[in-house]
Amino acid sequence: MSLQRRTLLHSAAALGLVALAPPLFAAAKRKPGANAALIVVDVQNCFIDGGTLPVKGGAEVVPVINKLSLAFQNIVVTQDWHTQGHASFASAHGGKKPFDSVKLNYGDQVLWPDHCVQGTDDAALHKDLKLPTTQLIIRKGFNKGVDSYSAFQEADRKTVTGLAGYLKARGIKTVYITGLATDFCVAWTALDARAAGFEAYVVEDATRAIDLNGSLAAAWKQMAAKGVKRIQSADVEGA
């Protein structure tokens, strides 16, 4: 506790106002307006228990996101949407196993089990996700030779999805990011949002992580360094 805060609390106690002191330090809730958007990343069957690349506790984000959505006028959803034999699949590389890494022409690539193949039930959005006011669904990872974690830009760091232009044309200045997984698609989306000039919040309890070899801690550190703010759903007014 800082000296200033201790002094203020001691003064409050002396005046019999201790009960009034905590609200002085309570964080103000954030009220998303017309210039804010909720981005819901990859809440799909493939990333839920029973899917082809399950994220532990993945289904737990669904009710949190549904409740959060009530606070937003603007909602964007993303879907991982891979071809058969996608370059990010271990099965496309002889002798490689899921979670190995390879060098592709755009850099290092973690290899995954076959997942979220276009048109399959595995790639469908979770059935309990209720976001009727969604205005846009971004499908990513459909280029066979390039993976795509971010909602804004593919892994080659050249090919854009068009999301930044869409949001800017709508007057959006702030994005709140939720979904799966915290340390991959959520983190890449948040970092690219900042690079595109948006204020970015990651709603921690509306995400879950893979945490591969310390990837979760590394992702939070990288996001913090770029000015991404880490909040909870309770910090959003109207949710």
C-alpha positions in Angstrom: 0.0 0.0 0.0 1.3 3.4 -0.9 2.2 6.0 1.8 -0.5 8.3 0.4 -3.2 5.7 0.7 -2.1 4.7 4.2 -2.2 8.3 5.3 -5.7 8.8 3.8 -7.0 5.7 5.4 -5.6 6.6 8.8 -7.1 10.0 8.5 -10.5 8.5 7.6 -10.2 6.2 10.6 -9.5 9.1 12.9 -12.7 10.8 11.6 -14.8 7.7 12.0 -15.1 7.4 8.2 -13.3 4.0 7.7 -16.5 2.5 6.2 -16.4 5.3 3.6 -12.8 4.8 2.6 -12.9 1.7 0.3 -15.2 3.3 -2.3 -12.6 6.0 -2.8 -10.4 3.3 -4.4 -13.0 1.2 -6.2 -12.3 0.9 -9.9 -14.9 2.6 -12.0 -16.9 0.2 -14.2 -16.5 0.6 -17.9 -19.6 1.3 -19.9 -19.3 0.3 -23.5 -20.9 2.9 -25.8 -21.6 3.1 -29.5 -17.8 3.4 -30.2 -17.0 0.0 -28.5 -17.2 -3.5 -29.8 -17.2 -7.0 -28.2 -15.0 -9.4 -30.1 -15.8 -13.1 -29.5 -12.9 -15.3 -30.6 -13.4 -18.9 -31.8 -16.0 -20.2 -29.3 -16.4 -23.3 -31.5 -17.0 -27.0 -30.8 -13.4 -27.8 -31.8 -12.1 -25.9 -28.8 -14.6 -27.2 -26.3 -14.4 -30.5 -24.4 -15.1 -33.3 -26.8 -13.7 -31.3 -29.7 -10.6 -32.0 -31.8 -8.4 -29.3 -30.0 -10.2 -28.8 -26.6 -9.2 -25.9 -24.3 -9.6 -26.9 -20.7 -12.8 -25.2 -19.4 -13.6 -23.8 -22.8 -17.4 -24.1 -22.4 -17.2 -22.0 -19.2 -16.8 -18.9 -21.2 -20.1 -19.2 -23.0 -22.5 -17.9 -20.2 -20.0 -15.2 -19.3 -19.9 -14.0 -23.0 -23.6 -14.2 -23.3 -24.1 -12.0 -20.3 -21.4 -9.6 -21.4 -23.0 -9.2 -24.8 -26.0 -7.4 -23.2 -23.7 -4.4 -22.7 -22.7 -4.0 -26.3 -24.3 -2.5 -29.4 -21.5 -3.9 -31.6 -20.5 -7.5 -31.7 -18.0 -9.4 -33.9 -17.5 -13.1 -33.9 -14.6 -15.1 -35.3 -14.5 -18.7 -36.6 -11.4 -20.8 -37.2 -12.2 -22.2 -40.7 -9.5 -24.5 -42.0 -9.2 -26.5 -45.2 -8.5 -30.2 -45.2 -4.7 -30.7 -44.9 -4.1 -27.2 -43.6 -0.4 -26.3 -43.2 -1.0 -25.9 -39.4 -2.0 -29.5 -39.0 0.6 -32.0 -37.8 -0.9 -34.5 -40.2 0.2 -32.4 -43.1 3.9 -32.8 -42.1 5.4 -36.3 -42.3 6.9 -37.5 -39.0 5.5 -34.5 -37.0 3.2 -34.7 -34.0 0.7 -32.2 -32.6 2.4 -29.4 -30.7 5.7 -29.8 -32.5 6.9 -26.8 -34.4 8.1 -26.3 -38.0 9.4 -23.5 -40.1 7.0 -22.4 -42.8 7.7 -19.6 -45.3 6.4 -17.0 -42.9 8.2 -18.2 -39.8 7.7 -20.7 -36.9 4.5 -22.6 -36.8 3.1 -24.7 -33.9 1.5 -27.8 -35.4 -2.0 -28.7 -34.2 -4.3 -31.7 -34.4 -6.7 -31.5 -37.4 -9.4 -29.1 -36.1 -12.1 -26.7 -37.2 -12.3 -28.1 -40.7 -14.7 -26.0 -42.9 -18.3 -27.1 -42.9 -18.0 -29.7 -40.1 -19.8 -29.7 -36.8 -16.4 -29.4 -35.2 -16.1 -25.9 -36.7 -19.5 -24.8 -35.7 -20.1 -22.1 -33.0 -21.0 -23.5 -29.6 -24.8 -24.2 -29.6 -25.3 -22.3 -26.3 -23.6 -19.1 -27.6 -26.4 -16.5 -27.8 -25.3 -13.4 -29.6 -28.3 -12.4 -31.8 -27.0 -8.8 -32.3 -23.7 -10.0 -33.9 -23.1 -7.9 -37.0 -20.1 -9.6 -38.5 -18.5 -13.1 -38.5 -14.9 -13.2 -39.5 -13.7 -16.6 -40.8 -9.9 -17.1 -40.6 -7.4 -19.8 -41.4 -9.1 -20.6 -44.7 -5.9 -20.1 -46.7 -4.4 -23.6 -46.8 -0.8 -22.5 -46.5 -1.1 -19.9 -43.7 -2.4 -20.1 -40.2 -4.4 -17.3 -38.8 -4.7 -16.7 -35.0 -5.6 -13.0 -35.0 -9.0 -11.6 -36.0 -7.1 -8.8 -37.8 -4.2 -10.4 -39.6 -3.0 -13.8 -40.7 0.2 -15.4 -39.4 2.2 -14.2 -42.3 1.7 -10.7 -40.8 0.8 -9.4 -44.3 -2.7 -10.7 -45.1 -5.4 -8.7 -43.4 -8.9 -9.9 -42.7 -10.5 -6.4 -43.2 -11.7 -6.2 -39.5 -9.7 -3.1 -38.7 -11.2 -1.2 -41.7 -14.7 -2.4 -40.8 -14.4 -1.2 -37.2 -12.9 2.1 -38.1 -15.6 2.7 -40.7 -18.1 2.1 -37.9 -16.4 4.6 -35.6 -15.3 1.9 -33.2 -12.4 3.0 -31.0 -12.3 0.4 -28.2 -12.5 -3.4 -28.4 -13.3 -5.9 -25.6 -11.9 -9.3 -26.5 -13.2 -12.7 -25.2 -13.0 -16.3 -26.3 -10.5 -19.1 -27.0 -7.7 -19.4 -26.4 -6.2 -16.6 -24.2 -2.6 -17.3 -25.2 -3.1 -17.7 -28.9 -6.0 -16.3 -30.9 -7.2 -13.9 -28.1 -3.7 -12.6 -27.5 -2.9 -12.2 -31.2 -6.2 -10.4 -31.7 -5.5 -8.0 -28.8 -2.0 -7.2 -29.9 -3.1 -6.5 -33.5 -6.0 -4.4 -32.2 -3.4 -2.2 -30.4 -1.2 -2.1 -33.5 -4.2 -0.9 -35.5 -4.8 1.9 -33.0 -7.7 0.6 -30.9 -7.9 0.6 -27.2 -8.0 -3.0 -26.2 -9.3 -4.9 -23.2 -9.1 -8.7 -22.6 -11.9 -9.9 -20.4 -10.0 -12.6 -18.5 -12.9 -14.6 -17.1 -14.4 -14.8 -20.5 -11.3 -16.5 -21.9 -9.5 -19.8 -21.3 -6.0 -20.8 -22.3 -4.1 -23.7 -23.8 -0.9 -22.7 -21.8 1.6 -24.6 -23.9 5.1 -24.4 -22.4 4.4 -21.2 -20.5 2.6 -19.6 -23.3 -0.1 -18.0 -21.1 2.3 -16.1 -18.8 4.2 -15.0 -21.9 1.1 -13.8 -23.6 -0.1 -11.7 -20.7 3.4 -10.2 -20.4 3.4 -9.3 -24.1 -0.1 -7.9 -24.0 0.7 -5.7 -21.0 3.8 -4.4 -22.7 1.7 -3.2 -25.6 -1.0 -1.5 -23.5 -3.7 -4.2 -23.6 -5.7 -3.9 -20.4 -6.7 -7.0 -18.4 -10.2 -6.9 -16.8 -13.0 -9.1 -15.5 -16.6 -9.3 -16.8 -17.7 -7.7 -13.5 -15.8 -4.5 -14.6 -18.2 -4.0 -17.5 -21.3 -2.0 -16.7 -24.5 -3.5 -18.1 -23.2 -7.0 -18.2 
